[in-house]
Amino acid sequence: WNGMGNASGDGSFTLPQFFQVDLASAVTFRTLVYTPRWNGTTNANGDATHIKVWVSDTPFVTAEEGKTSMSGASASSVVSALSDPIIDQDLSYTGVTSQPTFYIDLCSDVTKQYILFVVTASGGDTPNKFASCAEFNLSTETADDVEKYSIAAQMESVISGVTPSDALGFYSKSTIDAANMAISNVASLTLAEMQAASAAFQRNNPVADK
């Protein structure tokens, strides 16, 4: 999803911009996962630096519908009419050197059918004009658990692609064994421990980021 300044369809070419998700029926979740677009640089145009999220049992008014049901309809007027978002959060790109993923824990289960994801601030060369989203996911697990299992899956994917020549040139048996140990014990490890295992694995394997 890339707003190009008109993500909500109201032609305003300004923030806020949003998309609505219809889950078809009420779904229980605890963690929201947002991955912004990636073009090889950090904090590209449209990468959200502040988001708000609402949930509902009924559809949200769209900007298009608002043209006839609300005075001065725009994405801004649709959002302004809402209160009590379940998420109202800044997203930091400090220190980011590759495509980031944000894991946002609601701290308790939520069961709803409709989700309104709103970008209220964004970065890039032209800040606060564009909005984007490369991936949007929900999980019933805690944010820490979602992130550490994602780390384990990424490490496992790299290891599965190792060839004998890779092993001779870049991978030591002890490094791969250590990574496999972390993957096997992911359920009992903390997020910090998985992050440390991943950092050690990538530090010892120059091809790990390919």
N, C-alpha and C positions, 0 to 999 in steps of 0.2 A: 504494500500500500504506500503510494507516494503522492502526497497531496498536490505537489506542483503549485502550491498557493491556493488551491481550490478543492481541498480534500473533502470538504463537507458538501460541495455542490452548490454553494450559495453565491459563488462568484465574487466573494469579498476579497480574496487574496490576502488574507490576514489571519492571525490566530485569534481565538481558538479554532482548531479543526478537529474533526472526530470521525470515528467509524463505529458502527453498531454491530454487535455480534448476536445472532439469534441461535441459541443452542438447541432449538427444536422442542425442548422440554426442560423442566427445571433440573439443573445439574449442580451437584455439590462440589465445591473446590475450596482450597485454602491459599494456594500460591498462584500468582500471576507472573508469567515470564514474558518479558519484552526484549526483543532484539532489534535495534535500529538498523537501517541500511548501512552498507559498508562499501566505500569506494577507494579504500587504500589509505585514507586519512582518518584521524580521530575527529569526532564531532563534526560530521559532514552536514550540509544543508538538510534540514528536516529532522535531524536527530533530536529527539525530545530531551529537553533539560528540565522540564516540569510537566507532570501529568496529573490528571484527575480521572477517576473511574467511578461510574455509578452502575448499580445493578437494579433490576426491576423484574416483576412478574409479568409486566405488560410492555409493549414496544415503546421506545422513546420517540418523541416527535423528531422528525428529520427536518433539515433546513428547508427542503423542498415543500414538505407539508406545512411548515411554519409560515410560508408565504401567504397562505390563505387562512391559517388559524391563529396567527400571532401578528401583532402590530410590529412593523419594521423587521420582519423576519430575517434572521441570519444565523449562522452557527453561534455567534456570540449571544444572541437573544435566547436561543434554545438552551444554551448552557447556563445563562444567567437565571433562567427560570427554575433551575434545579438547586437542591440543597443537600447537605450531608453526604458528600462522596465517601465511598469506602476507602479510596486512596486519594491522597493529596500530597504529592511527593516530588522533591527535587531529585534529578538524576545527574550524578557527577561523572565526568570523563577524565578526571585528573589521573595522570599516570597510565592511561589506556594506550596501548600500542598495537592492538589488534581489535577485531570486531567484538564489542562488548555485549554481554547479555545481563539483563537486570532481573534479579529474582526477588519478588516483592511478597512478603509474608503478611497475610491478613490477621494472623495470630488466632484465628478461629474459623470454623467451617462456615461457608456461605452457600446457600442454595437458591439459585435464581435462574431464569431462562434468558434474560436479555442483559447485555453488558454494553455500556457506552464508554469507549476509550477516548479520552480528550487530551490533545496536546495543547498546553497553554503557553509553553515557551520552548524555543528550539534554537540550536546553534548554527554553526557554519559561517560561510562568507556573508550570507544574508540572513542574520538571525531573526527569529520571531516572524517568519513569513511562511516557511515551508513546514510540512509534517510528513513523517515517514514511519513505516514499520515493516521490517523484513520478516519477522516471525512473532506470533502471538500465541501463547500456550497457557493452559491451566493445569493445575495438579492438585490432588488431594493431600499431597505430602507437604512437609514444612519446606520453606525456601532453602534451608541448609541441606536437607536431604536431596532435593531436586538438583541443586548445584553439584553436590559431591558425586551423585550418580552420573551426572552429565560429564564430569571430569573423568570418571572411571571409563565411561563409554568412549570418550575421545582418546584416552590412552590405549584402550583395547583396540580401537580402530587402527592406530598407528602401528601397534605391535603385530596385528594380523597381516599388515602389509610388508613386514620385514622379510627380505630375501637374504640368502647366504652372503651375497656380496655386501649388502648393507651391514650385516653382522660383523664382517671383517673390517669394514671401513669406519663404521660409526657406533655400532652397538656392542657393548660388552655383555657377557652373560649375566654378570652381577647386576647391571643396570636393568636389564629386562626382568630378571628374577625379582628385583625390588619393586618394579612397577606391577608385575603380576601379583605380588604379595599384597600390595595396596588395593588392587582391584578385587582380589578374593576377600579382603577384609573390609570392604567399603561400608558395610552395614554397621560395623563397630567403631570405625574411625570417625573423628570429628571432621568438619569441613576444613578447618585449618590444617589438619594432618593430611587430608587429600590434596589440598592446594600445595603443601610442601612437597608431597610425593610427585605431583605433576611438575612442579618447578624443577625438582632435581632431575626428573626424567628428560625434560626438554633441554636442560642445561647440558646434559651429557649426550644428547642426541641432536646434532645440528639439523637433521632432516625432519625432526618431529613437527615442525610448523608447516610442512609442505601440504 
